[in-house]
């Protein structure tokens, strides 16, 4: 789905954050290769999540792993 979004001129600039609890099946590299701007492994750190979302929305790629 992310690859399709990033291939479409109308949606390519929408930032995508991958969230997974299956880090062994869907790796950070998989997410970045697909076009995600960031990657988060559950459980989510609720203290750092707002900062990550802010960074991604400003066009800065960050990941929490």
Predicted model as a PDB file, atoms N, CA, C, CB and O in Angstrom, pLDDT in the B-factor column:
MODEL        1                                                                  
ATOM      1  N   UNK A   1       0.823  -1.191   0.000  1.00 95.00           N  
ATOM      2  CA  UNK A   1       0.000   0.000   0.000  1.00 95.00           C  
ATOM      3  C   UNK A   1       0.870   1.259   0.000  1.00 95.00           C  
ATOM      4  CB  UNK A   1      -0.937  -0.004   1.207  1.00 95.00           C  
ATOM      5  O   UNK A   1       0.580   2.220  -0.713  1.00 95.00           O  
ATOM      6  N   UNK A   2       1.926   1.248   0.796  1.00 96.00           N  
ATOM      7  CA  UNK A   2       2.804   2.427   0.867  1.00 96.00           C  
ATOM      8  C   UNK A   2       3.455   2.684  -0.488  1.00 96.00           C  
ATOM      9  CB  UNK A   2       3.891   2.239   1.955  1.00 96.00           C  
ATOM     10  O   UNK A   2       3.574   3.833  -0.913  1.00 96.00           O  
ATOM     11  N   UNK A   3       3.870   1.639  -1.154  1.00 97.00           N  
ATOM     12  CA  UNK A   3       4.481   1.803  -2.481  1.00 97.00           C  
ATOM     13  C   UNK A   3       3.486   2.441  -3.453  1.00 97.00           C  
ATOM     14  CB  UNK A   3       4.965   0.436  -3.032  1.00 97.00           C  
ATOM     15  O   UNK A   3       3.860   3.293  -4.259  1.00 97.00           O  
ATOM     16  N   UNK A   4       2.229   2.030  -3.375  1.00 97.00           N  
ATOM     17  CA  UNK A   4       1.200   2.618  -4.245  1.00 97.00           C  
ATOM     18  C   UNK A   4       0.988   4.090  -3.917  1.00 97.00           C  
ATOM     19  CB  UNK A   4      -0.128   1.851  -4.106  1.00 97.00           C  
ATOM     20  O   UNK A   4       0.889   4.919  -4.822  1.00 97.00           O  
ATOM     21  N   UNK A   5       0.917   4.422  -2.626  1.00 97.00           N  
ATOM     22  CA  UNK A   5       0.758   5.823  -2.228  1.00 97.00           C  
ATOM     23  C   UNK A   5       1.923   6.672  -2.722  1.00 97.00           C  
ATOM     24  CB  UNK A   5       0.639   5.935  -0.706  1.00 97.00           C  
ATOM     25  O   UNK A   5       1.719   7.773  -3.232  1.00 97.00           O  
ATOM     26  N   UNK A   6       3.122   6.171  -2.575  1.00 96.00           N  
ATOM     27  CA  UNK A   6       4.312   6.932  -2.958  1.00 96.00           C  
ATOM     28  C   UNK A   6       4.471   7.029  -4.475  1.00 96.00           C  
ATOM     29  CB  UNK A   6       5.554   6.294  -2.352  1.00 96.00           C  
ATOM     30  O   UNK A   6       5.162   7.926  -4.958  1.00 96.00           O  
ATOM     31  N   UNK A   7       3.846   6.126  -5.240  1.00 97.00           N  
ATOM     32  CA  UNK A   7       3.922   6.167  -6.702  1.00 97.00           C  
ATOM     33  C   UNK A   7       2.905   7.135  -7.301  1.00 97.00           C  
ATOM     34  CB  UNK A   7       3.703   4.774  -7.276  1.00 97.00           C  
ATOM     35  O   UNK A   7       3.049   7.549  -8.451  1.00 97.00           O  
ATOM     36  N   UNK A   8       1.891   7.496  -6.540  1.00 97.00           N  
ATOM     37  CA  UNK A   8       0.830   8.374  -7.026  1.00 97.00           C  
ATOM     38  C   UNK A   8       1.180   9.831  -6.723  1.00 97.00           C  
ATOM     39  CB  UNK A   8      -0.531   7.996  -6.387  1.00 97.00           C  
ATOM     40  O   UNK A   8       1.394  10.178  -5.561  1.00 97.00           O  
ATOM     41  N   UNK A   9       1.242  10.690  -7.744  1.00 97.00           N  
ATOM     42  CA  UNK A   9       1.578  12.105  -7.523  1.00 97.00           C  
ATOM     43  C   UNK A   9       0.641  12.813  -6.540  1.00 97.00           C  
ATOM     44  CB  UNK A   9       1.557  12.839  -8.839  1.00 97.00           C  
ATOM     45  O   UNK A   9       1.045  13.769  -5.879  1.00 97.00           O  
ATOM     46  N   UNK A  10      -0.589  12.354  -6.445  1.00 97.00           N  
ATOM     47  CA  UNK A  10      -1.549  12.981  -5.541  1.00 97.00           C  
ATOM     48  C   UNK A  10      -1.361  12.617  -4.084  1.00 97.00           C  
ATOM     49  CB  UNK A  10      -2.919  12.621  -5.950  1.00 97.00           C  
ATOM     50  O   UNK A  10      -1.857  13.317  -3.201  1.00 97.00           O  
ATOM     51  N   UNK A  11      -0.647  11.522  -3.817  1.00 96.00           N  
ATOM     52  CA  UNK A  11      -0.478  11.071  -2.427  1.00 96.00           C  
ATOM     53  C   UNK A  11       0.975  10.868  -2.018  1.00 96.00           C  
ATOM     54  CB  UNK A  11      -1.223   9.788  -2.221  1.00 96.00           C  
ATOM     55  O   UNK A  11       1.249  10.528  -0.867  1.00 96.00           O  
ATOM     56  N   UNK A  12       1.900  11.070  -2.935  1.00 95.00           N  
ATOM     57  CA  UNK A  12       3.306  10.743  -2.630  1.00 95.00           C  
ATOM     58  C   UNK A  12       3.894  11.557  -1.489  1.00 95.00           C  
ATOM     59  CB  UNK A  12       4.148  10.947  -3.852  1.00 95.00           C  
ATOM     60  O   UNK A  12       4.840  11.106  -0.843  1.00 95.00           O  
ATOM     61  N   UNK A  13       3.361  12.741  -1.225  1.00 94.00           N  
ATOM     62  CA  UNK A  13       3.924  13.585  -0.168  1.00 94.00           C  
ATOM     63  C   UNK A  13       3.296  13.355   1.205  1.00 94.00           C  
ATOM     64  CB  UNK A  13       3.767  15.026  -0.543  1.00 94.00           C  
ATOM     65  O   UNK A  13       3.659  14.027   2.171  1.00 94.00           O  
ATOM     66  N   UNK A  14       2.361  12.417   1.301  1.00 94.00           N  
ATOM     67  CA  UNK A  14       1.762  12.099   2.600  1.00 94.00           C  
ATOM     68  C   UNK A  14       2.769  11.279   3.400  1.00 94.00           C  
ATOM     69  CB  UNK A  14       0.405  11.321   2.433  1.00 94.00           C  
ATOM     70  O   UNK A  14       3.191  10.215   2.946  1.00 94.00           O  
ATOM     71  N   UNK A  15       3.163  11.753   4.583  1.00 94.00           N  
ATOM     72  CA  UNK A  15       4.115  10.983   5.379  1.00 94.00           C  
ATOM     73  C   UNK A  15       3.458   9.723   5.947  1.00 94.00           C  
ATOM     74  CB  UNK A  15       4.682  11.846   6.519  1.00 94.00           C  
ATOM     75  O   UNK A  15       2.315   9.755   6.402  1.00 94.00           O  
ATOM     76  N   UNK A  16       4.195   8.628   5.912  1.00 95.00           N  
ATOM     77  CA  UNK A  16       3.701   7.346   6.404  1.00 95.00           C  
ATOM     78  C   UNK A  16       4.633   6.843   7.498  1.00 95.00           C  
ATOM     79  CB  UNK A  16       3.590   6.308   5.250  1.00 95.00           C  
ATOM     80  O   UNK A  16       5.851   6.789   7.324  1.00 95.00           O  
ATOM     81  N   UNK A  17       4.037   6.475   8.630  1.00 94.00           N  
ATOM     82  CA  UNK A  17       4.779   5.892   9.739  1.00 94.00           C  
ATOM     83  C   UNK A  17       4.333   4.441   9.875  1.00 94.00           C  
ATOM     84  CB  UNK A  17       4.550   6.692  11.074  1.00 94.00           C  
ATOM     85  O   UNK A  17       3.153   4.174  10.100  1.00 94.00           O  
ATOM     86  N   UNK A  18       5.256   3.514   9.743  1.00 95.00           N  
ATOM     87  CA  UNK A  18       4.951   2.092   9.911  1.00 95.00           C  
ATOM     88  C   UNK A  18       4.970   1.759  11.400  1.00 95.00           C  
ATOM     89  CB  UNK A  18       5.968   1.198   9.125  1.00 95.00           C  
ATOM     90  O   UNK A  18       5.899   2.124  12.122  1.00 95.00           O  
ATOM     91  N   UNK A  19       3.930   1.062  11.841  1.00 94.00           N  
ATOM     92  CA  UNK A  19       3.830   0.611  13.230  1.00 94.00           C  
ATOM     93  C   UNK A  19       3.636  -0.890  13.194  1.00 94.00           C  
ATOM     94  CB  UNK A  19       2.654   1.326  14.002  1.00 94.00           C  
ATOM     95  O   UNK A  19       2.710  -1.383  12.550  1.00 94.00           O  
ATOM     96  N   UNK A  20       4.505  -1.625  13.884  1.00 94.00           N  
ATOM     97  CA  UNK A  20       4.429  -3.082  13.839  1.00 94.00           C  
ATOM     98  C   UNK A  20       4.771  -3.706  15.179  1.00 94.00           C  
ATOM     99  CB  UNK A  20       5.355  -3.622  12.771  1.00 94.00           C  
ATOM    100  O   UNK A  20       5.528  -3.149  15.974  1.00 94.00           O  
ATOM    101  N   UNK A  21       4.204  -4.858  15.407  1.00 94.00           N  
ATOM    102  CA  UNK A  21       4.643  -5.671  16.539  1.00 94.00           C  
ATOM    103  C   UNK A  21       5.390  -6.895  16.006  1.00 94.00           C  
ATOM    104  CB  UNK A  21       3.429  -6.099  17.430  1.00 94.00           C  
ATOM    105  O   UNK A  21       5.883  -7.720  16.776  1.00 94.00           O  
ATOM    106  N   UNK A  22       5.464  -6.996  14.691  1.00 92.00           N  
ATOM    107  CA  UNK A  22       6.149  -8.114  14.036  1.00 92.00           C  
ATOM    108  C   UNK A  22       7.460  -7.648  13.420  1.00 92.00           C  
ATOM    109  CB  UNK A  22       5.252  -8.745  12.958  1.00 92.00           C  
ATOM    110  O   UNK A  22       7.656  -7.765  12.210  1.00 92.00           O  
ATOM    111  N   UNK A  23       8.356  -7.123  14.245  1.00 88.00           N  
ATOM    112  CA  UNK A  23       9.618  -6.566  13.749  1.00 88.00           C  
ATOM    113  C   UNK A  23      10.504  -7.601  13.090  1.00 88.00           C  
ATOM    114  CB  UNK A  23      10.369  -5.920  14.873  1.00 88.00           C  
ATOM    115  O   UNK A  23      11.389  -7.253  12.308  1.00 88.00           O  
ATOM    116  N   UNK A  24      10.279  -8.876  13.395  1.00 90.00           N  
ATOM    117  CA  UNK A  24      11.078  -9.917  12.754  1.00 90.00           C  
ATOM    118  C   UNK A  24      10.571 -10.233  11.347  1.00 90.00           C  
ATOM    119  CB  UNK A  24      11.069 -11.182  13.606  1.00 90.00           C  
ATOM    120  O   UNK A  24      11.328 -10.750  10.526  1.00 90.00           O  
ATOM    121  N   UNK A  25       9.305  -9.932  11.055  1.00 91.00           N  
ATOM    122  CA  UNK A  25       8.741 -10.159   9.722  1.00 91.00           C  
ATOM    123  C   UNK A  25       8.687  -8.890   8.880  1.00 91.00           C  
ATOM    124  CB  UNK A  25       7.352 -10.740   9.845  1.00 91.00           C  
ATOM    125  O   UNK A  25       8.800  -8.954   7.656  1.00 91.00           O  
ATOM    126  N   UNK A  26       8.516  -7.744   9.520  1.00 90.00           N  
ATOM    127  CA  UNK A  26       8.458  -6.465   8.810  1.00 90.00           C  
ATOM    128  C   UNK A  26       9.505  -5.561   9.440  1.00 90.00           C  
ATOM    129  CB  UNK A  26       7.014  -5.816   8.879  1.00 90.00           C  
ATOM    130  O   UNK A  26       9.248  -4.891  10.440  1.00 90.00           O  
ATOM    131  N   UNK A  27      10.685  -5.552   8.842  1.00 95.00           N  
ATOM    132  CA  UNK A  27      11.823  -4.850   9.428  1.00 95.00           C  
ATOM    133  C   UNK A  27      11.802  -3.359   9.107  1.00 95.00           C  
ATOM    134  CB  UNK A  27      13.120  -5.464   8.937  1.00 95.00           C  
ATOM    135  O   UNK A  27      11.064  -2.896   8.238  1.00 95.00           O  
ATOM    136  N   UNK A  28      12.627  -2.637   9.828  1.00 94.00           N  
ATOM    137  CA  UNK A  28      12.788  -1.208   9.568  1.00 94.00           C  
ATOM    138  C   UNK A  28      13.207  -0.981   8.117  1.00 94.00           C  
ATOM    139  CB  UNK A  28      13.828  -0.593  10.533  1.00 94.00           C  
ATOM    140  O   UNK A  28      12.711  -0.065   7.461  1.00 94.00           O  
ATOM    141  N   UNK A  29      14.104  -1.802   7.624  1.00 95.00           N  
ATOM    142  CA  UNK A  29      14.561  -1.664   6.246  1.00 95.00           C  
ATOM    143  C   UNK A  29      13.421  -1.896   5.262  1.00 95.00           C  
ATOM    144  CB  UNK A  29      15.702  -2.640   5.965  1.00 95.00           C  
ATOM    145  O   UNK A  29      13.323  -1.192   4.257  1.00 95.00           O  
ATOM    146  N   UNK A  30      12.543  -2.888   5.540  1.00 94.00           N  
ATOM    147  CA  UNK A  30      11.368  -3.113   4.689  1.00 94.00           C  
ATOM    148  C   UNK A  30      10.519  -1.856   4.610  1.00 94.00           C  
ATOM    149  CB  UNK A  30      10.526  -4.288   5.219  1.00 94.00           C  
ATOM    150  O   UNK A  30      10.084  -1.456   3.531  1.00 94.00           O  
ATOM    151  N   UNK A  31      10.285  -1.238   5.758  1.00 95.00           N  
ATOM    152  CA  UNK A  31       9.440  -0.039   5.822  1.00 95.00           C  
ATOM    153  C   UNK A  31      10.070   1.117   5.056  1.00 95.00           C  
ATOM    154  CB  UNK A  31       9.197   0.372   7.281  1.00 95.00           C  
ATOM    155  O   UNK A  31       9.392   1.788   4.277  1.00 95.00           O  
ATOM    156  N   UNK A  32      11.343   1.351   5.269  1.00 95.00           N  
ATOM    157  CA  UNK A  32      12.027   2.446   4.590  1.00 95.00           C  
ATOM    158  C   UNK A  32      12.106   2.197   3.086  1.00 95.00           C  
ATOM    159  CB  UNK A  32      13.431   2.634   5.167  1.00 95.00           C  
ATOM    160  O   UNK A  32      11.943   3.125   2.293  1.00 95.00           O  
ATOM    161  N   UNK A  33      12.352   0.955   2.694  1.00 96.00           N  
ATOM    162  CA  UNK A  33      12.397   0.612   1.267  1.00 96.00           C  
ATOM    163  C   UNK A  33      11.039   0.839   0.598  1.00 96.00           C  
ATOM    164  CB  UNK A  33      12.834  -0.852   1.084  1.00 96.00           C  
ATOM    165  O   UNK A  33      10.977   1.200  -0.577  1.00 96.00           O  
ATOM    166  N   UNK A  34       9.961   0.628   1.343  1.00 95.00           N  
ATOM    167  CA  UNK A  34       8.611   0.824   0.804  1.00 95.00           C  
ATOM    168  C   UNK A  34       8.265   2.306   0.682  1.00 95.00           C  
ATOM    169  CB  UNK A  34       7.581   0.121   1.691  1.00 95.00           C  
ATOM    170  O   UNK A  34       7.351   2.672  -0.057  1.00 95.00           O  
ATOM    171  N   UNK A  35       8.993   3.162   1.406  1.00 96.00           N  
ATOM    172  CA  UNK A  35       8.738   4.592   1.332  1.00 96.00           C  
ATOM    173  C   UNK A  35       8.258   5.221   2.618  1.00 96.00           C  
ATOM    174  CB  UNK A  35       7.753   4.852   0.289  1.00 96.00           C  
ATOM    175  O   UNK A  35       7.920   6.405   2.635  1.00 96.00           O  
ATOM    176  N   UNK A  36       8.221   4.463   3.691  1.00 96.00           N  
ATOM    177  CA  UNK A  36       7.815   5.019   4.985  1.00 96.00           C  
ATOM    178  C   UNK A  36       8.864   6.008   5.474  1.00 96.00           C  
ATOM    179  CB  UNK A  36       7.603   3.894   6.029  1.00 96.00           C  
ATOM    180  O   UNK A  36      10.063   5.835   5.252  1.00 96.00           O  
ATOM    181  N   UNK A  37       8.383   7.046   6.143  1.00 94.00           N  
ATOM    182  CA  UNK A  37       9.294   8.037   6.700  1.00 94.00           C  
ATOM    183  C   UNK A  37       9.812   7.637   8.072  1.00 94.00           C  
ATOM    184  CB  UNK A  37       8.610   9.376   6.786  1.00 94.00           C  
ATOM    185  O   UNK A  37      10.856   8.123   8.507  1.00 94.00           O  
ATOM    186  N   UNK A  38       9.094   6.760   8.755  1.00 94.00           N  
ATOM    187  CA  UNK A  38       9.520   6.330  10.084  1.00 94.00           C  
ATOM    188  C   UNK A  38       8.982   4.939  10.371  1.00 94.00           C  
ATOM    189  CB  UNK A  38       9.046   7.326  11.164  1.00 94.00           C  
ATOM    190  O   UNK A  38       8.103   4.444   9.666  1.00 94.00           O  
ATOM    191  N   UNK A  39       9.510   4.320  11.397  1.00 94.00           N  
ATOM    192  CA  UNK A  39       9.204   2.934  11.757  1.00 94.00           C  
ATOM    193  C   UNK A  39       9.143   2.848  13.279  1.00 94.00           C  
ATOM    194  CB  UNK A  39      10.276   1.933  11.172  1.00 94.00           C  
ATOM    195  O   UNK A  39      10.063   3.281  13.973  1.00 94.00           O  
ATOM    196  N   UNK A  40       8.059   2.291  13.784  1.00 93.00           N  
ATOM    197  CA  UNK A  40       7.883   2.154  15.229  1.00 93.00           C  
ATOM    198  C   UNK A  40       7.527   0.702  15.537  1.00 93.00           C  
ATOM    199  CB  UNK A  40       6.777   3.131  15.764  1.00 93.00           C  
ATOM    200  O   UNK A  40       6.686   0.101  14.868  1.00 93.00           O  
ATOM    201  N   UNK A  41       8.178   0.150  16.555  1.00 93.00           N  
ATOM    202  CA  UNK A  41       7.878  -1.196  17.019  1.00 93.00           C  
ATOM    203  C   UNK A  41       7.039  -1.091  18.287  1.00 93.00           C  
ATOM    204  CB  UNK A  41       9.185  -2.013  17.273  1.00 93.00           C  
ATOM    205  O   UNK A  41       7.363  -0.333  19.201  1.00 93.00           O  
ATOM    206  N   UNK A  42       5.954  -1.866  18.329  1.00 94.00           N  
ATOM    207  CA  UNK A  42       5.118  -1.913  19.530  1.00 94.00           C  
ATOM    208  C   UNK A  42       5.854  -2.680  20.611  1.00 94.00           C  
ATOM    209  CB  UNK A  42       3.737  -2.567  19.233  1.00 94.00           C  
ATOM    210  O   UNK A  42       6.631  -3.577  20.283  1.00 94.00           O  
ATOM    211  N   UNK A  43       5.654  -2.380  21.859  1.00 94.00           N  
ATOM    212  CA  UNK A  43       4.745  -1.366  22.372  1.00 94.00           C  
ATOM    213  C   UNK A  43       5.287   0.036  22.095  1.00 94.00           C  
ATOM    214  CB  UNK A  43       4.518  -1.563  23.876  1.00 94.00           C  
ATOM    215  O   UNK A  43       6.494   0.274  22.131  1.00 94.00           O  
ATOM    216  N   UNK A  44       4.377   0.942  21.822  1.00 93.00           N  
ATOM    217  CA  UNK A  44       4.737   2.310  21.468  1.00 93.00           C  
ATOM    218  C   UNK A  44       5.076   3.110  22.718  1.00 93.00           C  
ATOM    219  CB  UNK A  44       3.596   2.987  20.694  1.00 93.00           C  
ATOM    220  O   UNK A  44       4.359   3.066  23.717  1.00 93.00           O  
ATOM    221  N   UNK A  45       6.172   3.834  22.644  1.00 92.00           N  
ATOM    222  CA  UNK A  45       6.553   4.725  23.736  1.00 92.00           C  
ATOM    223  C   UNK A  45       5.736   6.010  23.584  1.00 92.00           C  
ATOM    224  CB  UNK A  45       8.108   5.022  23.730  1.00 92.00           C  
ATOM    225  O   UNK A  45       6.020   6.833  22.714  1.00 92.00           O  
ATOM    226  N   UNK A  46       4.738   6.172  24.420  1.00 92.00           N  
ATOM    227  CA  UNK A  46       3.831   7.317  24.291  1.00 92.00           C  
ATOM    228  C   UNK A  46       4.502   8.643  24.618  1.00 92.00           C  
ATOM    229  CB  UNK A  46       2.635   7.128  25.190  1.00 92.00           C  
ATOM    230  O   UNK A  46       3.963   9.701  24.292  1.00 92.00           O  
ATOM    231  N   UNK A  47       5.648   8.607  25.246  1.00 92.00           N  
ATOM    232  CA  UNK A  47       6.367   9.846  25.539  1.00 92.00           C  
ATOM    233  C   UNK A  47       7.116  10.375  24.320  1.00 92.00           C  
ATOM    234  CB  UNK A  47       7.340   9.626  26.685  1.00 92.00           C  
ATOM    235  O   UNK A  47       7.269  11.585  24.156  1.00 92.00           O  
ATOM    236  N   UNK A  48       7.578   9.471  23.474  1.00 90.00           N  
ATOM    237  CA  UNK A  48       8.342   9.903  22.302  1.00 90.00           C  
ATOM    238  C   UNK A  48       7.490   9.964  21.028  1.00 90.00           C  
ATOM    239  CB  UNK A  48       9.516   8.968  22.084  1.00 90.00           C  
ATOM    240  O   UNK A  48       7.909  10.565  20.038  1.00 90.00           O  
ATOM    241  N   UNK A  49       6.312   9.355  21.042  1.00 91.00           N  
ATOM    242  CA  UNK A  49       5.468   9.340  19.848  1.00 91.00           C  
ATOM    243  C   UNK A  49       5.108  10.740  19.343  1.00 91.00           C  
ATOM    244  CB  UNK A  49       4.205   8.574  20.135  1.00 91.00           C  
ATOM    245  O   UNK A  49       5.236  10.983  18.143  1.00 91.00           O  
ATOM    246  N   UNK A  50       4.669  11.668  20.189  1.00 92.00           N  
ATOM    247  CA  UNK A  50       4.344  13.008  19.672  1.00 92.00           C  
ATOM    248  C   UNK A  50       5.525  13.691  18.979  1.00 92.00           C  
ATOM    249  CB  UNK A  50       3.855  13.888  20.804  1.00 92.00           C  
ATOM    250  O   UNK A  50       5.344  14.371  17.969  1.00 92.00           O  
ATOM    251  N   UNK A  51       6.717  13.513  19.513  1.00 91.00           N  
ATOM    252  CA  UNK A  51       7.899  14.115  18.891  1.00 91.00           C  
ATOM    253  C   UNK A  51       8.172  13.480  17.526  1.00 91.00           C  
ATOM    254  CB  UNK A  51       9.132  13.961  19.808  1.00 91.00           C  
ATOM    255  O   UNK A  51       8.506  14.178  16.569  1.00 91.00           O  
ATOM    256  N   UNK A  52       8.030  12.166  17.442  1.00 91.00           N  
ATOM    257  CA  UNK A  52       8.239  11.476  16.175  1.00 91.00           C  
ATOM    258  C   UNK A  52       7.246  11.960  15.126  1.00 91.00           C  
ATOM    259  CB  UNK A  52       8.114   9.962  16.363  1.00 91.00           C  
ATOM    260  O   UNK A  52       7.631  12.253  13.993  1.00 91.00           O  
ATOM    261  N   UNK A  53       5.978  12.045  15.496  1.00 90.00           N  
ATOM    262  CA  UNK A  53       4.953  12.512  14.557  1.00 90.00           C  
ATOM    263  C   UNK A  53       5.255  13.940  14.119  1.00 90.00           C  
ATOM    264  CB  UNK A  53       3.545  12.432  15.197  1.00 90.00           C  
ATOM    265  O   UNK A  53       5.101  14.267  12.942  1.00 90.00           O  
ATOM    266  N   UNK A  54       5.675  14.780  15.029  1.00 92.00           N  
ATOM    267  CA  UNK A  54       6.026  16.156  14.694  1.00 92.00           C  
ATOM    268  C   UNK A  54       7.200  16.197  13.725  1.00 92.00           C  
ATOM    269  CB  UNK A  54       6.360  16.947  15.960  1.00 92.00           C  
ATOM    270  O   UNK A  54       7.170  16.940  12.744  1.00 92.00           O  
ATOM    271  N   UNK A  55       8.223  15.412  13.991  1.00 91.00           N  
ATOM    272  CA  UNK A  55       9.408  15.369  13.119  1.00 91.00           C  
ATOM    273  C   UNK A  55       9.031  14.902  11.710  1.00 91.00           C  
ATOM    274  CB  UNK A  55      10.487  14.433  13.717  1.00 91.00           C  
ATOM    275  O   UNK A  55       9.477  15.479  10.717  1.00 91.00           O  
ATOM    276  N   UNK A  56       8.212  13.862  11.633  1.00 92.00           N  
ATOM    277  CA  UNK A  56       7.815  13.324  10.332  1.00 92.00           C  
ATOM    278  C   UNK A  56       6.961  14.342   9.580  1.00 92.00           C  
ATOM    279  CB  UNK A  56       7.044  11.996  10.503  1.00 92.00           C  
ATOM    280  O   UNK A  56       7.125  14.514   8.372  1.00 92.00           O  
ATOM    281  N   UNK A  57       6.062  15.010  10.276  1.00 89.00           N  
ATOM    282  CA  UNK A  57       5.197  15.985   9.612  1.00 89.00           C  
ATOM    283  C   UNK A  57       5.968  17.200   9.118  1.00 89.00           C  
ATOM    284  CB  UNK A  57       4.101  16.430  10.553  1.00 89.00           C  
ATOM    285  O   UNK A  57       5.506  17.911   8.225  1.00 89.00           O  
ATOM    286  N   UNK A  58       7.135  17.439   9.693  1.00 87.00           N  
ATOM    287  CA  UNK A  58       7.993  18.545   9.247  1.00 87.00           C  
ATOM    288  C   UNK A  58       8.970  18.097   8.158  1.00 87.00           C  
ATOM    289  CB  UNK A  58       8.769  19.125  10.436  1.00 87.00           C  
ATOM    290  O   UNK A  58       9.805  18.879   7.705  1.00 87.00           O  
ATOM    291  N   UNK A  59       8.858  16.829   7.744  1.00 82.00           N  
ATOM    292  CA  UNK A  59       9.708  16.329   6.672  1.00 82.00           C  
ATOM    293  C   UNK A  59      11.014  15.732   7.124  1.00 82.00           C  
ATOM    294  CB  UNK A  59       9.989  17.407   5.734  1.00 82.00           C  
ATOM    295  O   UNK A  59      11.915  15.509   6.315  1.00 82.00           O  
ATOM    296  N   UNK A  60      11.124  15.475   8.398  1.00 71.00           N  
ATOM    297  CA  UNK A  60      12.345  14.858   8.917  1.00 71.00           C  
ATOM    298  C   UNK A  60      12.066  13.392   9.197  1.00 71.00           C  
ATOM    299  CB  UNK A  60      12.846  15.585  10.205  1.00 71.00           C  
ATOM    300  O   UNK A  60      11.127  13.064   9.921  1.00 71.00           O  
ATOM    301  N   UNK A  61      12.868  12.519   8.633  1.00 66.00           N  
ATOM    302  CA  UNK A  61      12.698  11.089   8.861  1.00 66.00           C  
ATOM    303  C   UNK A  61      13.337  10.707  10.180  1.00 66.00           C  
ATOM    304  CB  UNK A  61      13.305  10.268   7.708  1.00 66.00           C  
ATOM    305  O   UNK A  61      14.508  10.989  10.430  1.00 66.00           O  
ATOM    306  N   UNK A  62      12.561  10.075  10.999  1.00 58.00           N  
ATOM    307  CA  UNK A  62      13.043   9.576  12.283  1.00 58.00           C  
ATOM    308  C   UNK A  62      12.431   8.208  12.506  1.00 58.00           C  
ATOM    309  CB  UNK A  62      12.689  10.554  13.455  1.00 58.00           C  
ATOM    310  O   UNK A  62      11.366   7.906  11.966  1.00 58.00           O  
ATOM    311  N   UNK A  63      13.085   7.388  13.287  1.00 63.00           N  
ATOM    312  CA  UNK A  63      12.531   6.090  13.619  1.00 63.00           C  
ATOM    313  C   UNK A  63      12.802   5.760  15.059  1.00 63.00           C  
ATOM    314  CB  UNK A  63      13.095   5.013  12.718  1.00 63.00           C  
ATOM    315  O   UNK A  63      13.834   6.122  15.623  1.00 63.00           O  
ATOM    316  N   UNK A  64      11.867   5.074  15.632  1.00 58.00           N  
ATOM    317  CA  UNK A  64      12.024   4.544  16.978  1.00 58.00           C  
ATOM    318  C   UNK A  64      12.028   3.037  16.818  1.00 58.00           C  
ATOM    319  CB  UNK A  64      10.879   5.040  17.966  1.00 58.00           C  
ATOM    320  O   UNK A  64      11.099   2.469  16.244  1.00 58.00           O  
ATOM    321  N   UNK A  65      13.054   2.393  17.316  1.00 50.00           N  
ATOM    322  CA  UNK A  65      13.071   0.934  17.181  1.00 50.00           C  
ATOM    323  C   UNK A  65      13.541   0.283  18.437  1.00 50.00           C  
ATOM    324  CB  UNK A  65      13.946   0.505  16.032  1.00 50.00           C  
ATOM    325  O   UNK A  65      13.619  -0.943  18.506  1.00 50.00           O  
TER     326      UNK A  65                                                      
ENDMDL                                                                          
END                                                                             
